[in-house]
Amino acid sequence: MLEMKNTPFLFPFQLVKLCIGMIDAGKAYNTANKQFVNGIRELAQQSTKDEVIESSLTKFAESLQEMIKYHTVRDPRLKSEDLRKFKEAKKQFDKVSEEKEAALIKNAQAPRNKQHEVEEATNSLIATRKFFRHIVLDYVLQINVLQSKRRSEILKAMLSFMYAHLTFFHQGYDLFSELQPLMKLLVGQLDQLVVDGAKEKRDMEQKHSTIQQKDFSNDDTKLEYNVDADNGIAMEGYLFKRASNAFKTWNRRWFSIQNNQLVYQKKFKDNPTVVVEDLRLCTVKHCEDIERRFCFEVVSPTKSCMMQADSEKLRQAWIKAVQNSIATAFRDDAEKLEKRRSTSTGSLDSGGEPKEKTLKGESALQRVLAIGGNTTCCDCGQPDPRWASINLGITLCIQCSGIHRSLGVHFSKVRSLTLDTWEPELLKLMCELGNGVINHIYEARREELGARKPHPGDPRHEIEAYIRAKYVERRFVRRPSDEELKMKVVNLSTRVKRNHVLLVWRVKSSDSGIQNSTDGSREMLANTASTNSMHDTGLPRSPQGFSFLNFLSYSPGLQLFWASCSCSLPDMAEALAHGAEVNWINTEDDKRTPLIMAVHGGSLVTCEFLLQNGANVNQMDTNGRGPLHHATILGHTGQVCLFLKRGANQNAADIDDQTPLTIAVEAANADIVTLLRLAKMNEEMREAEGPYNPSGDETYQDIFQDFTQMASHDPEKLNRFQTYDSQKQ
């Protein structure tokens, strides 16, 4: 009989099963690969600021996504009906085989002397064998069916598997061949990134080491009040707030000043709780009568809020921020009211303010707007501007003034033409420059570069981008050639030299000499110097003020140096726009600075312009003399007053151990001696009273204000010709 129990015909189908396992593993690989590609895409979207990373990751993700499409194989699983029939046939075959074995054993055990048992066993065996033959035929049929499908199914599965690999690797080869140039390019960039990363790491380690050496025991968080912040939040930070319940508990909350309101949040995502709805109705004050330190209170007509900062500096910062917010809110209201009145009446008069202040503000406004180009905003062309940048000398509309204020005071210092007090020297500075002069410098290449100047109705972000490109990046400034710069410096120095020689000629023609001059001739000499200064000739007050050298190199700093002496504010503004350092040192002329040369030029406005643009009032020359020394030696009382107000060190001594006070006493200049002694007394009073009186004595401030007014309106009353250097020699 045919025995089928150990037939190994199922082995090929085990290969099909292994192939199915490979396909399942491939599907899991595809799923993981898709997740990996999605991660690459998300990282590319988060790297929009890095163009190299974004473009490279996007290209890689697209190529890998294409490869995933070709990594699929048709599932070679057998039909379930064929397997079911085969399993049923095998099960029946095994059962009948066992029955046949039992019949054979029973037939062999039948006794010879019991004929009826022998016949029964024989008949059972015959029937069982007959049925077994039928089952064997069915089982063999199912085996043959599977054997016939074995060739096609195995070949089909393997062929599909191999074709999938062929397509996958062929497509991968094509895709990576396209990526190869990009990958080679990235290899070079990667080497540079590694070098830059190592350099940045060294720099960060050096900064880290430097910072670790500093003492942070008294370090406070830096808070700044910014009324023009993009998110509308002028200031924010943590404060302790005393609850209004019976226990008066203190809780730490995140406070912010926004939309003219004081609000706080318990958590970052919580809605703000309004403490003060309108800061214009409030006042802020120190609280020294409670146990806790660094406390202050915001008081409104209906309630008050007690808060505590982490340090005295932070308390002062918050108090100042609340005060500034209150002042800004009132200024904005005044600006809106002024615009409405101007629109309705067409007049410069406003009846809501005291007459004296209105006339003073309108006088400043009329003087500044009388300059060419100042009747419209310097940056957007809005008519009737009411704000100004005092270090640039331009007029601005309210929107552009807010943008200028956000640039920082090192780029632009904004002041209102109607609400702020204007010193005479600042008004003269505004009249010396103006929108026409500044735009001629800062917009010289605008049309050449095709940049569009914004209009009043343009979006704020477009106007802000233009202003930053104009003043911060200085994109439209025309850079002079070396020859043009040389001619500019030579012309300025020649002008100074010509005026200097003219002054010496006048002195010699009026008297036989300086050393032997009488009091009358010295007075004539002083009048000559002051007259020339008034006519803006830029003459130095001392014939021995400085030397004229053959310049070894030409730079914007040298242009600023000689422009300051010749009192030419447009040339000074041009030099600063070309990148001149306001504290540039002329190593060929006793290390003098533009501010020292402005002192010799005799112009108070020139000194004011340099100080507004960040000039160091205590920068010394080779002889140890700063601007205050030179102004004292030359007898320029107005400049002495200006430098003292700006924090000049009156105790500094030169190489001859002479302070400005000893120089003024030796020269018998009573006005300057008075100013220096008053400044000394005010400094001592301020140190004695500490932070409660940071500005000093009011009488001192009034006297200095009188001297400033006289220096601006009647400079001839303060000019006294000095012969200090001659006496020293």
Secondary structure, 3 states (H helix, E strand, C coil): CCCCCCCCCCHHHHHHHHHHHHHHHHHHHHHHHHHHHHHHHHHHHCCCCCHHHHHHHHHHHHHHHHHHHCCCCCCCCCCHHHHHHHHHHHHHHHHHHHHHHHHHHHHHHCCCCCHHHHHHHHHHHHHHHHHHHHHHHHHHHHHHHHHHHHHHHHHHHHHHHHHHHHHHHHHHHHHHHHHHHHHHHHHHHHHHHHHHHHHHHHHHHHHHHHHHHCCCCCCCCCCCCCCCCCCCEEEEEEEEEECCCCCCCEEEEEEEEECCEEEEECCCCCCCEEEECCHHHCEEEEECCCCCCCEEEEECCCCEEEEECCCHHHHHHHHHHHHHHHHHHHHHHHHHHHHHHHHHHCCCCCCCCCHHHHHHHHHHHHHHHCCCCCCECCCCCCECCCEEECCCCEEECHHHHHHHHHHCCCCCCEEECCCCCCCHHHHHHHHHCCHHHHHHHHCCCHHHHCCCCCCCCCCHHHHHHHHHHHHHCCCCCCCCCHHHHHHHHHHHHHHHHHHHHHHHHHHHHHCCCCCCCCHHHHHHHHHHHHHHHHCCCCCCCCCCCCCCCCCCCCCHHHHHHHHHHCCCHHHHHHHHHCCCCCCCCECCCCCECHHHHHHHHCCHHHHHHHHHCCCCCCCCCCCCCCHHHHHHHHCEHHHHHHHHHCCCCCCCCCCCCCCHHHHHHHCCCHHHHHHHHHHHHHHHHHHHHHHHCCCCCHHHHHHHHHHHHHHHHCHHHCECCCCHHHHHC
